[in-house]
Amino acid sequence: MKTPQRHQIVYRQRTRRVRAVINGTAIRPRLSVLIGTRSNQAQLIDDVTGTTLASATDFDFTGKRGTVASATYVGQKIAEAAAAKKISTAVLDRRGRRYHGRVAAIAESAREHGLAI
Protein backbone atom coordinates (compact mmCIF):
# COMPACT_ATOMS: atom_id res chain seq x y z
CA MET A 1 0.00 0.00 0.00
CA LYS A 2 1.21 3.46 -0.85
CA THR A 3 2.22 5.71 2.04
CA PRO A 4 0.16 8.93 2.25
CA GLN A 5 1.89 12.12 1.24
CA ARG A 6 2.64 14.80 3.83
CA HIS A 7 -0.21 17.07 2.68
CA GLN A 8 -2.72 14.23 3.03
CA ILE A 9 -1.58 13.56 6.58
CA VAL A 10 -1.79 17.25 7.51
CA TYR A 11 -5.27 17.52 5.92
CA ARG A 12 -6.52 14.56 7.99
CA GLN A 13 -5.08 16.13 11.15
CA ARG A 14 -6.81 19.44 10.40
CA THR A 15 -10.09 17.61 9.74
CA ARG A 16 -9.87 15.83 13.10
CA ARG A 17 -9.03 19.10 14.86
CA VAL A 18 -12.08 20.87 13.40
CA ARG A 19 -14.39 17.91 14.16
CA ALA A 20 -13.22 17.78 17.79
CA VAL A 21 -15.16 20.94 18.59
CA ILE A 22 -18.17 20.41 16.29
CA ASN A 23 -21.09 18.11 17.07
CA GLY A 24 -24.40 17.94 15.24
CA THR A 25 -27.78 17.16 16.79
CA ALA A 26 -31.24 16.69 15.31
CA ILE A 27 -32.15 20.29 16.19
CA ARG A 28 -28.84 21.78 15.02
CA PRO A 29 -27.17 19.34 12.60
CA ARG A 30 -23.63 19.54 11.26
CA LEU A 31 -23.36 20.98 7.74
CA SER A 32 -20.48 18.98 6.31
CA VAL A 33 -19.00 20.50 3.15
CA LEU A 34 -17.04 18.35 0.70
CA ILE A 35 -15.05 20.23 -1.92
CA GLY A 36 -13.63 17.99 -4.61
CA THR A 37 -11.74 18.78 -7.77
CA ARG A 38 -14.82 18.14 -9.93
CA SER A 39 -17.79 18.64 -7.63
CA ASN A 40 -19.18 20.26 -4.49
CA GLN A 41 -21.31 18.43 -1.95
CA ALA A 42 -23.00 19.24 1.35
CA GLN A 43 -24.75 17.12 3.98
CA LEU A 44 -26.73 17.84 7.12
CA ILE A 45 -25.69 15.19 9.64
CA ASP A 46 -27.09 14.25 13.05
CA ASP A 47 -24.07 12.93 14.95
CA VAL A 48 -26.14 11.60 17.86
CA THR A 49 -27.87 8.99 15.72
CA GLY A 50 -25.28 8.94 12.94
CA THR A 51 -27.75 9.72 10.16
CA THR A 52 -27.74 12.07 7.20
CA LEU A 53 -30.80 14.31 7.34
CA ALA A 54 -30.38 16.04 3.96
CA SER A 55 -27.82 16.30 1.19
CA ALA A 56 -27.13 18.33 -1.94
CA THR A 57 -24.66 18.07 -4.82
CA ASP A 58 -23.92 20.01 -7.97
CA PHE A 59 -24.50 17.01 -10.26
CA ASP A 60 -27.64 18.60 -11.73
CA PHE A 61 -26.06 22.06 -12.05
CA THR A 62 -26.28 23.29 -15.64
CA GLY A 63 -22.99 25.24 -15.66
CA LYS A 64 -19.46 24.04 -15.02
CA ARG A 65 -19.27 21.89 -11.91
CA GLY A 66 -16.62 22.36 -9.22
CA THR A 67 -16.76 26.16 -9.35
CA VAL A 68 -17.89 28.92 -7.00
CA ALA A 69 -21.11 29.23 -9.02
CA SER A 70 -21.90 25.56 -8.50
CA ALA A 71 -21.03 25.91 -4.80
CA THR A 72 -23.60 28.71 -4.55
CA TYR A 73 -26.13 26.35 -6.15
CA VAL A 74 -25.31 23.64 -3.59
CA GLY A 75 -25.81 26.13 -0.75
CA GLN A 76 -29.21 27.03 -2.11
CA LYS A 77 -30.22 23.37 -2.50
CA ILE A 78 -29.09 22.38 1.01
CA ALA A 79 -31.03 25.30 2.49
CA GLU A 80 -34.15 24.21 0.59
CA ALA A 81 -33.70 20.62 1.76
CA ALA A 82 -33.26 21.82 5.34
CA ALA A 83 -36.42 23.93 5.12
CA ALA A 84 -38.34 20.89 3.86
CA LYS A 85 -37.18 18.97 6.96
CA LYS A 86 -38.02 22.00 9.19
CA ILE A 87 -34.37 22.60 10.10
CA SER A 88 -33.52 26.26 10.60
CA THR A 89 -30.01 26.19 12.13
CA ALA A 90 -26.82 24.23 11.49
CA VAL A 91 -23.16 24.28 12.47
CA LEU A 92 -20.61 24.45 9.66
CA ASP A 93 -18.03 21.67 9.31
CA ARG A 94 -15.47 22.90 6.77
CA ARG A 95 -13.50 19.63 6.98
CA GLY A 96 -10.05 21.12 7.34
CA ARG A 97 -10.40 23.68 4.57
CA ARG A 98 -10.17 27.44 4.98
CA TYR A 99 -13.38 29.47 5.01
CA HIS A 100 -12.67 30.80 1.55
CA GLY A 101 -13.81 30.28 -2.02
CA ARG A 102 -16.24 27.40 -2.50
CA VAL A 103 -16.63 26.66 1.22
CA ALA A 104 -17.61 30.28 1.88
CA ALA A 105 -19.91 30.28 -1.17
CA ILE A 106 -21.86 27.27 0.13
CA ALA A 107 -22.20 28.76 3.61
CA GLU A 108 -23.20 32.24 2.44
CA SER A 109 -25.69 30.91 -0.09
CA ALA A 110 -27.30 28.70 2.57
CA ARG A 111 -27.54 31.75 4.87
CA GLU A 112 -29.16 33.82 2.12
CA HIS A 113 -31.80 31.12 1.59
CA GLY A 114 -32.80 30.85 5.25
CA LEU A 115 -30.41 28.45 6.98
CA ALA A 116 -28.80 30.01 10.06
CA ILE A 117 -25.14 28.95 10.29
C-alpha positions in Angstrom: 0.0 0.0 0.0 1.2 3.5 -0.8 2.2 5.7 2.0 0.2 8.9 2.2 1.9 12.1 1.2 2.6 14.8 3.8 -0.2 17.1 2.7 -2.7 14.2 3.0 -1.6 13.6 6.6 -1.8 17.2 7.5 -5.3 17.5 5.9 -6.5 14.6 8.0 -5.1 16.1 11.2 -6.8 19.4 10.4 -10.1 17.6 9.7 -9.9 15.8 13.1 -9.0 19.1 14.9 -12.1 20.9 13.4 -14.4 17.9 14.2 -13.2 17.8 17.8 -15.2 20.9 18.6 -18.2 20.4 16.3 -21.1 18.1 17.1 -24.4 17.9 15.2 -27.8 17.2 16.8 -31.2 16.7 15.3 -32.2 20.3 16.2 -28.8 21.8 15.0 -27.2 19.3 12.6 -23.6 19.5 11.3 -23.4 21.0 7.7 -20.5 19.0 6.3 -19.0 20.5 3.2 -17.0 18.3 0.7 -15.1 20.2 -1.9 -13.6 18.0 -4.6 -11.7 18.8 -7.8 -14.8 18.1 -9.9 -17.8 18.6 -7.6 -19.2 20.3 -4.5 -21.3 18.4 -1.9 -23.0 19.2 1.4 -24.8 17.1 4.0 -26.7 17.8 7.1 -25.7 15.2 9.6 -27.1 14.2 13.0 -24.1 12.9 15.0 -26.1 11.6 17.9 -27.9 9.0 15.7 -25.3 8.9 12.9 -27.7 9.7 10.2 -27.7 12.1 7.2 -30.8 14.3 7.3 -30.4 16.0 4.0 -27.8 16.3 1.2 -27.1 18.3 -1.9 -24.7 18.1 -4.8 -23.9 20.0 -8.0 -24.5 17.0 -10.3 -27.6 18.6 -11.7 -26.1 22.1 -12.0 -26.3 23.3 -15.6 -23.0 25.2 -15.7 -19.5 24.0 -15.0 -19.3 21.9 -11.9 -16.6 22.4 -9.2 -16.8 26.2 -9.4 -17.9 28.9 -7.0 -21.1 29.2 -9.0 -21.9 25.6 -8.5 -21.0 25.9 -4.8 -23.6 28.7 -4.6 -26.1 26.4 -6.2 -25.3 23.6 -3.6 -25.8 26.1 -0.8 -29.2 27.0 -2.1 -30.2 23.4 -2.5 -29.1 22.4 1.0 -31.0 25.3 2.5 -34.1 24.2 0.6 -33.7 20.6 1.8 -33.3 21.8 5.3 -36.4 23.9 5.1 -38.3 20.9 3.9 -37.2 19.0 7.0 -38.0 22.0 9.2 -34.4 22.6 10.1 -33.5 26.3 10.6 -30.0 26.2 12.1 -26.8 24.2 11.5 -23.2 24.3 12.5 -20.6 24.5 9.7 -18.0 21.7 9.3 -15.5 22.9 6.8 -13.5 19.6 7.0 -10.0 21.1 7.3 -10.4 23.7 4.6 -10.2 27.4 5.0 -13.4 29.5 5.0 -12.7 30.8 1.5 -13.8 30.3 -2.0 -16.2 27.4 -2.5 -16.6 26.7 1.2 -17.6 30.3 1.9 -19.9 30.3 -1.2 -21.9 27.3 0.1 -22.2 28.8 3.6 -23.2 32.2 2.4 -25.7 30.9 -0.1 -27.3 28.7 2.6 -27.5 31.7 4.9 -29.2 33.8 2.1 -31.8 31.1 1.6 -32.8 30.9 5.2 -30.4 28.4 7.0 -28.8 30.0 10.1 -25.1 29.0 10.3 
